[in-house]
Amino acid sequence: MQQLWPDALTQAHEPNFMSRARRIGQRYLLGAFTALLMTAQPSFAALQNNEQLAEQRQLFEQLYDQVGKGRLSQARKNLSALDDYPLKPYLEARMISRQLESLNAREVNRFVEQNMDLPVTETLQQKWLNTLAARNDWAGYRQSYQLFPPRGSHYKCLMLKAEMKQGSLAKHLDKVTELWIQGRSQPKSCDAVFAFWQRQGGLTSSVAETRFWNAVKERNFSLARYAEKKISQSAGRKKTALLWQVRSHPERWLTRKSFSSSDHTHRIIVDYAVRRLAQKDMRLAARRWLSLRDHLNFTPEQKAKLNHYLGIRLALRFYDDAPELVAKIDPDFQDAEITEWRIRLALSQQDWPQVQLLIDKLPEEQQLTSRWQYWQAVAEQNITGQSQNERFSRIAVDRSYYGFLASEQLGQPFTLNYEPASFSASLQQNLLLLPSVRRMYELIQLEQFNYARQEWNLLFPTLNAEQKYALSHLAGSWEWHSQAIAGAAQVRKWNDLQLRFPLEYAELYQQSTRQRNIPLNWALSITRQESAFNPLARSGVGAMGLMQLMPKTARQTAKKIRQNLSAIKELYNPATNIALGTAYLAQMLDRFDGSRIYATAAYNAGPYRVKGWLKKRGHLPLDIWVEVIPYKETRTYVQRVLEYGVVYDMMANRPTRLLDDSERQLLALNFLNDDGAVVAD
């Protein structure tokens, strides 16, 4: 096939980390953005040439810093130089935010009204409303809040307080009740409103009961205790007492005689108590649930949720009696995900007739996926001893982990199904005229990714499918690959491989993988799955940079390879991150005796978990072992990394394999049967 990345691995990429703002400031606006912008809007291009826009960006940073340091008069002197700069409203918002105490409502409200489509405006509005509340300017608060209500109970409560101060809260007591009964604690700004509401008789025993049970659903038991004190009716207190009894000893109280089918609070108690008991004894919790679910009037939706919770967790623990218990929980195959786990349990036993039977119970759409078609073919070949080349040929047309497995089984080339981008240049040109797109671009250059993503989220839903696709390609051309990939997924452009599989820092990856003697495509596919080549990525648990290293892991790895890591922020440096990430991959490869698959699982889930999985199920064929990984995230991760490695190699015209010879010998179809004969291959 045509090479999609000509000389990809011979192009030098800047080894020293430099912010996009500095790089663009030095090189000005090279690339697709400038060319399209000049085509789209000649008058703008004539006025704002590359050098001038770079100068404006630099001035914006200077003024933004000055405002942050309180030098407003200096910033105002140069503000007019940014009149046509896309991010001028962001600077104005910062200036207004620094002087709210001295501004009148008309000035602030005018900015808010004119810039409601700006992500920064909500932050400004929140600060402004807090300022008005601190001034006790309740008439001004009402006016500003109605102009642009920010999210959150705090501002709702302040609005209700404004109504109270204006003497009109009595008309809105239902809104106060709605806030008070929530199962989460409300901010202190609600206290005055709640006090007024109580004086008006809003807090009744039944209202307190509602909050109690809402708090239980939210697992907020301290709030439930508080609400319980407001319950005066004996019937209500009897129900709450039962909750505490069952919570303390679910194994004792989870019996039919403890609950009434006519009381909806008993269903709340049972739902909670079964889940609580499951933390201690999953199988006992399942049995108690089976004895109770038809006794109480659970809705079909309530039953389905608890069936799902128990069925999946029972299966992924691989208890000896899990197949029997899971079958009782979902006897009619109502939950497709539970059925999938029943198939995995059968795979773990290599019970091929049961595998086939259970696959037939899946919804037809799922039966036809490459995953379950692959296992249907493997099961059939194990049962009959006859090659399933026809089945594997149908699977092999799919660009996926299973499609690639099928291709290797057949000994035929992989199928990429690559489709080049196809949309008119005028689409991107028109998008580049949009103020939000121009702001987005500048925010990316200034590495303000949070605001850039907010701009994207506001704009994207307003576009049609073709515009969304064109915008995704713009994001890719700006090296904002994570957003480009997400956009392509939303418009289901799965076959635009150049967009979905970017390549950055090629020389660094080549150098580090050679040094650590690990496959280049492995490091690339790990990075694609971890961060989509975003050097500034940070996960919710603190993983950092391109290869999403945890600080502790990075420090340990740096010490082991004797690389200096003086500050953890150095993980945002691509050279440092790639060096440590590939070194850690090499350590995992060595720890798991050269198994790239086990090492990949360890990179995601941690080596101790993988050691445990191997201890319990390491005897299984390799493809079955991957299929029965208990964590869905890790199972998907391993399969995608293997799949992406094939894609990266094929796109660069390198020799391509999904599995090496030693890995292939560990597949289910290559294991020896009980008689010692090789199963037909």
Backbone hydrogen bonds, N-H to C=O, Kabsch-Sander energy under -0.5 kcal/mol:
donor,donor_aa,acceptor,acceptor_aa,energy
4,L,651,M,-1.4
5,W,651,M,-1.2
8,A,5,W,-2.0
10,T,7,D,-1.8
11,Q,7,D,-0.7
11,Q,8,A,-0.5
12,A,10,T,-0.6
23,R,19,S,-2.4
24,I,20,R,-3.2
25,G,21,A,-2.3
26,Q,22,R,-1.9
27,R,23,R,-2.6
28,Y,24,I,-2.0
30,L,28,Y,-1.0
35,A,31,G,-1.7
36,L,32,A,-2.6
37,L,33,F,-2.5
38,M,34,T,-2.7
39,T,35,A,-1.8
40,A,36,L,-2.8
41,Q,37,L,-2.4
45,A,41,Q,-2.6
46,A,42,P,-2.6
47,L,43,S,-1.7
48,Q,44,F,-3.6
49,N,47,L,-0.7
53,L,49,N,-2.5
54,A,50,N,-2.1
55,E,51,E,-2.2
56,Q,52,Q,-2.4
57,R,53,L,-2.3
58,Q,54,A,-2.1
59,L,55,E,-2.5
60,F,56,Q,-2.9
61,E,57,R,-2.1
62,Q,58,Q,-1.9
63,L,59,L,-2.9
64,Y,60,F,-2.8
65,D,61,E,-1.9
66,Q,62,Q,-2.3
67,V,63,L,-2.7
68,G,64,Y,-1.8
69,K,65,D,-1.4
70,G,67,V,-1.7
71,R,66,Q,-2.7
72,L,70,G,-1.5
75,A,71,R,-1.7
76,R,72,L,-2.6
77,K,73,S,-1.4
78,N,74,Q,-0.8
78,N,75,A,-0.8
79,L,75,A,-0.6
79,L,76,R,-0.8
81,A,78,N,-1.2
82,L,79,L,-2.0
83,D,80,S,-1.6
85,Y,82,L,-1.9
88,K,85,Y,-2.0
90,Y,87,L,-0.8
91,L,87,L,-1.5
92,E,88,K,-2.6
93,A,89,P,-2.5
94,R,90,Y,-1.7
95,M,91,L,-2.3
96,I,92,E,-2.8
97,S,93,A,-2.4
98,R,94,R,-1.4
99,Q,95,M,-0.6
99,Q,96,I,-1.3
100,L,97,S,-0.7
102,S,99,Q,-1.1
103,L,99,Q,-0.9
107,E,104,N,-0.5
108,V,104,N,-1.5
109,N,105,A,-3.1
110,R,106,R,-1.9
111,F,107,E,-1.7
112,V,108,V,-2.5
113,E,109,N,-2.8
114,Q,110,R,-1.8
115,N,111,F,-1.1
115,N,112,V,-0.6
116,M,113,E,-0.5
118,L,115,N,-1.8
121,T,118,L,-1.5
122,E,118,L,-0.6
122,E,119,P,-0.8
123,T,119,P,-0.7
124,L,120,V,-1.9
125,Q,121,T,-3.0
126,Q,122,E,-2.4
127,K,123,T,-1.9
128,W,124,L,-2.5
129,L,125,Q,-2.7
130,N,126,Q,-2.0
131,T,127,K,-1.8
132,L,128,W,-2.4
133,A,129,L,-2.3
134,A,130,N,-2.2
135,R,131,T,-1.6
136,N,133,A,-1.1
137,D,132,L,-2.5
138,W,136,N,-1.5
141,Y,137,D,-2.0
142,R,138,W,-2.3
143,Q,139,A,-1.9
144,S,140,G,-2.5
145,Y,141,Y,-3.1
146,Q,142,R,-2.2
147,L,143,Q,-1.2
148,F,144,S,-1.6
156,K,152,G,-1.4
157,C,153,S,-3.0
158,L,154,H,-1.9
159,M,155,Y,-1.9
160,L,156,K,-2.3
161,K,157,C,-2.4
162,A,158,L,-2.2
163,E,159,M,-2.1
164,M,160,L,-2.2
165,K,161,K,-2.8
166,Q,162,A,-1.7
167,G,164,M,-1.4
168,S,163,E,-3.2
169,L,163,E,-0.7
171,K,168,S,-1.2
172,H,169,L,-2.6
173,L,170,A,-0.7
175,K,172,H,-1.0
176,V,172,H,-1.2
177,T,173,L,-2.4
178,E,174,D,-2.0
179,L,175,K,-1.5
180,W,176,V,-2.6
181,I,177,T,-2.1
182,Q,179,L,-1.1
190,C,187,P,-2.2
191,D,188,K,-1.8
194,F,190,C,-2.8
195,A,191,D,-2.5
196,F,192,A,-2.0
197,W,193,V,-2.4
198,Q,194,F,-2.5
199,R,195,A,-2.1
200,Q,196,F,-1.4
201,G,198,Q,-1.9
202,G,197,W,-2.6
204,T,202,G,-1.2
208,A,204,T,-2.2
209,E,205,S,-2.1
210,T,206,S,-2.0
211,R,207,V,-2.0
212,F,208,A,-2.4
213,W,209,E,-2.5
214,N,210,T,-2.1
215,A,211,R,-2.6
216,V,212,F,-2.1
217,K,213,W,-2.1
218,E,214,N,-1.5
219,R,216,V,-1.5
220,N,215,A,-3.0
221,F,219,R,-1.0
224,A,220,N,-1.8
225,R,221,F,-2.1
226,Y,222,S,-1.7
227,A,223,L,-2.8
228,E,224,A,-2.3
229,K,225,R,-1.1
229,K,226,Y,-0.6
230,K,227,A,-1.5
231,I,228,E,-1.6
232,S,230,K,-0.6
237,R,233,Q,-2.0
238,K,234,S,-2.1
239,K,235,A,-1.5
240,T,236,G,-1.8
241,A,237,R,-2.1
242,L,238,K,-1.6
243,L,239,K,-1.6
244,W,240,T,-1.8
245,Q,241,A,-2.1
246,V,242,L,-2.7
247,R,243,L,-2.6
248,S,244,W,-1.9
249,H,245,Q,-1.9
252,R,249,H,-1.0
253,W,249,H,-2.0
254,L,250,P,-2.2
255,T,253,W,-2.7
258,S,255,T,-1.5
259,F,256,R,-1.4
263,D,260,S,-1.0
264,H,262,S,-0.6
266,H,263,D,-0.8
267,R,263,D,-0.8
268,I,264,H,-1.3
269,I,265,T,-2.2
270,V,266,H,-2.5
271,D,267,R,-2.3
272,Y,268,I,-2.2
273,A,269,I,-3.3
274,V,270,V,-2.7
275,R,271,D,-1.4
276,R,272,Y,-2.4
277,L,273,A,-3.0
278,A,274,V,-2.0
279,Q,275,R,-0.8
279,Q,276,R,-0.9
280,K,276,R,-0.5
280,K,277,L,-1.4
281,D,277,L,-3.3
285,A,281,D,-2.4
286,A,282,M,-2.1
287,R,283,R,-2.1
288,R,284,L,-2.6
289,W,285,A,-2.3
290,L,286,A,-2.4
291,S,287,R,-1.5
292,L,288,R,-1.1
292,L,289,W,-0.7
293,R,289,W,-2.7
295,H,292,L,-0.9
296,L,292,L,-1.9
297,N,261,S,-0.7
298,F,293,R,-0.6
298,F,296,L,-2.0
303,K,299,T,-2.6
304,A,300,P,-2.5
305,K,301,E,-2.0
306,L,302,Q,-1.9
307,N,303,K,-3.0
308,H,304,A,-2.3
309,Y,305,K,-2.4
310,L,306,L,-2.4
311,G,307,N,-3.1
312,I,308,H,-2.2
313,R,309,Y,-1.4
314,L,310,L,-2.7
315,A,311,G,-1.9
316,L,312,I,-2.5
317,R,313,R,-0.6
317,R,314,L,-0.7
318,F,315,A,-1.8
319,Y,314,L,-0.8
322,A,319,Y,-1.3
325,L,321,D,-2.4
326,V,322,A,-3.1
327,A,323,P,-1.8
328,K,324,E,-1.5
329,I,325,L,-1.9
330,D,326,V,-2.1
333,F,330,D,-1.3
336,A,334,Q,-0.7
339,T,335,D,-2.1
340,E,336,A,-2.3
341,W,337,E,-1.8
342,R,338,I,-2.1
343,I,339,T,-2.0
344,R,340,E,-1.9
345,L,341,W,-2.3
346,A,342,R,-1.9
347,L,343,I,-2.5
348,S,344,R,-2.6
349,Q,345,L,-1.0
350,Q,347,L,-1.2
351,D,346,A,-2.7
352,W,350,Q,-1.3
355,V,351,D,-2.2
356,Q,352,W,-2.2
357,L,353,P,-2.4
358,L,354,Q,-2.6
359,I,355,V,-2.3
360,D,356,Q,-1.9
361,K,358,L,-1.3
362,L,359,I,-1.5
366,Q,363,P,-0.9
367,Q,363,P,-2.2
368,L,364,E,-1.6
369,T,366,Q,-1.5
373,Q,369,T,-2.1
374,Y,370,S,-2.1
375,W,371,R,-1.8
376,Q,372,W,-1.8
377,A,373,Q,-2.2
378,V,374,Y,-2.5
379,A,375,W,-2.6
380,E,376,Q,-2.4
381,Q,377,A,-2.4
382,N,378,V,-2.3
383,I,379,A,-2.2
384,T,380,E,-2.8
385,G,381,Q,-2.2
392,F,388,Q,-2.9
393,S,389,N,-2.4
394,R,390,E,-1.5
395,I,391,R,-1.6
396,A,392,F,-2.4
397,V,393,S,-0.5
397,V,394,R,-0.5
398,D,395,I,-2.1
400,S,398,D,-1.5
404,F,400,S,-2.8
405,L,401,Y,-2.1
406,A,402,Y,-2.5
407,S,403,G,-2.2
408,E,404,F,-2.3
409,Q,405,L,-2.0
410,L,406,A,-1.9
411,G,407,S,-1.1
412,Q,407,S,-2.3
416,L,414,F,-0.5
419,E,495,N,-2.9
427,L,424,S,-1.2
428,Q,424,S,-0.9
429,Q,425,A,-2.2
430,N,426,S,-2.8
431,L,427,L,-2.1
432,L,428,Q,-2.4
433,L,430,N,-1.0
434,L,431,L,-1.7
438,R,434,L,-2.1
439,R,435,P,-2.5
440,M,436,S,-2.3
441,Y,437,V,-2.4
442,E,438,R,-2.0
443,L,439,R,-2.6
444,I,440,M,-2.0
445,Q,441,Y,-2.0
446,L,442,E,-1.7
447,E,444,I,-1.5
448,Q,443,L,-3.1
449,F,447,E,-1.1
452,A,448,Q,-2.2
453,R,449,F,-2.7
454,Q,450,N,-1.8
455,E,451,Y,-2.5
456,W,452,A,-2.3
457,N,453,R,-2.7
458,L,454,Q,-1.7
459,L,455,E,-2.0
460,F,456,W,-3.4
462,T,459,L,-1.9
463,L,460,F,-1.7
468,K,464,N,-2.5
469,Y,465,A,-2.0
470,A,466,E,-2.2
471,L,467,Q,-2.6
472,S,468,K,-2.1
473,H,469,Y,-1.8
474,L,470,A,-1.9
475,A,471,L,-2.4
476,G,472,S,-2.0
477,S,473,H,-2.2
478,W,474,L,-1.3
479,E,476,G,-1.6
480,W,475,A,-2.6
481,H,479,E,-1.1
484,A,480,W,-1.8
485,I,481,H,-2.8
486,A,482,S,-1.9
487,G,483,Q,-2.5
488,A,484,A,-2.3
489,A,485,I,-2.0
490,Q,486,A,-2.0
491,V,487,G,-1.5
492,R,489,A,-1.2
493,K,488,A,-2.9
494,W,492,R,-1.3
496,D,493,K,-1.2
497,L,495,N,-1.7
500,R,496,D,-2.1
501,F,497,L,-2.2
507,E,11,Q,-0.5
509,Y,505,Y,-2.1
510,Q,506,A,-2.5
511,Q,507,E,-2.5
512,S,508,L,-2.5
513,T,509,Y,-2.5
514,R,510,Q,-1.7
515,Q,511,Q,-2.0
516,R,512,S,-2.0
517,N,513,T,-0.8
518,I,513,T,-2.0
523,A,519,P,-1.5
524,L,520,L,-2.1
525,S,521,N,-2.3
526,I,522,W,-2.3
527,T,523,A,-2.0
528,R,524,L,-2.6
529,Q,525,S,-2.0
530,E,526,I,-2.5
531,S,527,T,-2.7
532,A,527,T,-1.4
533,F,527,T,-0.8
534,N,531,S,-0.6
537,A,534,N,-1.6
539,S,543,A,-2.3
542,G,539,S,-1.4
544,M,549,L,-2.4
545,G,537,A,-2.6
548,Q,545,G,-1.3
549,L,544,M,-2.3
554,A,550,M,-2.8
555,R,551,P,-2.5
556,Q,552,K,-2.3
557,T,553,T,-2.6
558,A,554,A,-2.8
559,K,555,R,-2.4
560,K,556,Q,-2.1
561,I,557,T,-2.3
562,R,558,A,-0.5
562,R,559,K,-0.5
563,Q,558,A,-2.9
570,E,567,A,-2.0
571,L,568,I,-2.0
572,Y,569,K,-1.9
573,N,570,E,-1.9
577,N,573,N,-2.8
578,I,574,P,-2.7
579,A,575,A,-2.0
580,L,576,T,-2.4
581,G,577,N,-3.0
582,T,578,I,-2.5
583,A,579,A,-1.5
584,Y,580,L,-2.4
585,L,581,G,-2.1
586,A,582,T,-2.2
587,Q,583,A,-1.9
588,M,584,Y,-2.4
589,L,585,L,-2.5
590,D,586,A,-2.2
591,R,587,Q,-2.5
592,F,588,M,-1.9
593,D,590,D,-1.4
594,G,589,L,-3.3
595,S,592,F,-2.0
596,R,594,G,-0.9
599,A,595,S,-2.2
600,T,596,R,-2.1
601,A,597,I,-2.1
602,A,598,Y,-2.2
603,Y,599,A,-2.1
604,N,600,T,-1.3
605,A,601,A,-3.2
606,G,602,A,-2.0
610,V,606,G,-1.7
611,K,607,P,-2.4
612,G,608,Y,-1.9
613,W,609,R,-2.4
614,L,610,V,-2.5
615,K,611,K,-2.2
616,K,612,G,-1.7
617,R,613,W,-3.0
618,G,614,L,-2.3
620,L,617,R,-1.7
622,L,666,L,-3.2
625,W,621,P,-2.8
626,V,622,L,-2.2
627,E,623,D,-1.8
628,V,624,I,-2.0
629,I,626,V,-1.4
632,K,630,P,-0.6
635,R,631,Y,-2.7
636,T,632,K,-2.8
637,Y,633,E,-2.2
638,V,634,T,-2.8
639,Q,635,R,-2.1
640,R,636,T,-2.7
641,V,637,Y,-2.6
642,L,638,V,-2.1
643,E,639,Q,-2.4
644,Y,640,R,-3.7
645,G,641,V,-1.8
646,V,642,L,-1.4
647,V,643,E,-1.8
648,Y,644,Y,-2.8
649,D,645,G,-2.1
650,M,646,V,-2.7
651,M,647,V,-2.6
652,A,648,Y,-1.1
653,N,650,M,-1.3
654,R,649,D,-2.9
664,R,660,D,-2.6
665,Q,661,D,-1.7
666,L,663,E,-1.4
667,L,664,R,-1.7
670,N,667,L,-1.8
671,F,667,L,-0.5
671,F,668,A,-0.9
673,N,677,A,-2.3
676,G,673,N,-2.0
679,V,671,F,-1.2
